[in-house]
Amino acid sequence: MGKFMLDQYAMSEKDATASLTSDTVYFIQQGVYSSKESMEESVTNIAYYIYSEQDGKYYVYVGMTLKSENAEKLKSYFNGLGYDIYIKEFMISNESFLEVLQQYDLMLENTEDTNTISAICSQVLGKYEELVLSDEN
């Protein structure tokens, strides 16, 4: 997977800077829960997720992308696993994260393998926690 990512990076390095002007990120939302317990029960089969708590509700996110086509691909993937998925748009201004997300988007575009899609989602969410959420704290 690493070689694939590096190959994709080399092919699209000049396009990378041009598309970073957009900081709209499509978040793949799995659901909204009224309690943390019900949220945790509902996501037991998801390899990796993040959540935010707002006004007593828990919003669960299972993926992110910069491209609407990839958002639809992720929605189809999670629908296939039996989850109702919503696509939400949020503005992200963390350039380091946007650069990483762009590279994962290239990989996501070029795969239909469910294990790879799952791994990409997990890695993107991990990078989001590392580069964006930790920066906010």
N, C-alpha and C positions, 0 to 999 in steps of 0.2 A: 504494500500500500504506500510505503514511503517513497519508493522509486516512482510509482505512478504520480504521486503528488509533485515530486521534483520535476518529472518530465512535463507535467501540465504547467508548472510554474515557468519553466524555461520557454515553453511555447507561447505563453500569454503574458510575459513580463511587461511588454510595452503596453498592453491593454489594461493592465492592473491599475495603473495610476488614473487612467481616464474614468473608470467606473467607480472609483472611490468618492467621487463628488456627491453621490447619493448616500445618505445615511439613514434611509428608511429600511428597517429590517422587518421581515415577515416572521412573526412568532407563531409557532404551531401550538395552539392551545388545546389541551386534552379535555379540560373541564373546569367547572367552578364548584366549590364545595362549601357547605356551611360550617363544617368543623374539620379540624386537622385529622381527626380519627377517620372520618368517612373518606377524606382524600387519600390517606395512606392505604386504606382497604381497597380503594379503586385502582390504584396504580401498581399493584404488586407484580404485575407481569411486564412492566416497562423497565427496561434496563437502566435508564438514567433519566431523571427529570429534575426540573427546578420549579419552585413555586414562589408566589408572592402573596402576602396577606394584605388585603385592603378592605376596610370597613367590615371586618369580621368574616370575610369570605376568602377562600383559598383558591387561587388561580394556578393551574398546573400547565407548564409548558414542556413539550417533549422534543422540540426542534426549532431551528432558526435558519433563515436564508436571506440573501439579498435579492433573489430573483423570484418573480411570481410563478414561473414555470416549475421551479424547484419546490415552491410552497405547495403547489398542486400535487407534485410527485410525493411529497411527504404526507400530505393529507390522504392520498390514495393508499400509501403504505400503511399508515395507522388505521385507516378505515378497514383495511384488509385484516388487521389484527383484532377488529371488533370495537374500535373506539370511535366515538363521534368527535370530529375535529373541527376547530374553528381557526381561521387565519386572522391574526391581528397585526396591525402595523404600528410599530413604535419607532421613534427617532433615536438613533444611537450616534454619539459623536466621538467615541473612542476609536481613534485611527488604528491602533494596534489590533484591536479586536476585528475591525472591519477588514483589515488586510488578511487576517487569518480566516475569517469567514469567507472571503472571496476565494481563497485557495480551496477550502472545503466545498464551496459551490461548484467549482470546476470538477472535482471528483464526483459529486452528487449527480451532475449532469450526465456523466459518462458511465453510470452504473445502473443496473436494474437488480443487482444482487441484494437480497434482503439483509444478509449479514453485514454487508458493507454499508448499507443505508443505516442500519442500527448503530454501527460503530461510528459513522460520521456524526450522527445526531448526538451520541454520547460525548464525543470529543469536542464538538462545537459548544455544547452546554458547559462542559468543563472549562473550556477557554473563556466562556462568558463569565463564569464565576470567578475565574482567576484574574481576568483583565478588566472587567467592568464592575462587577459587584464588589470585589475587594478594593477597587479604586474609590468607590463611593463611601466606604467605611472609614 
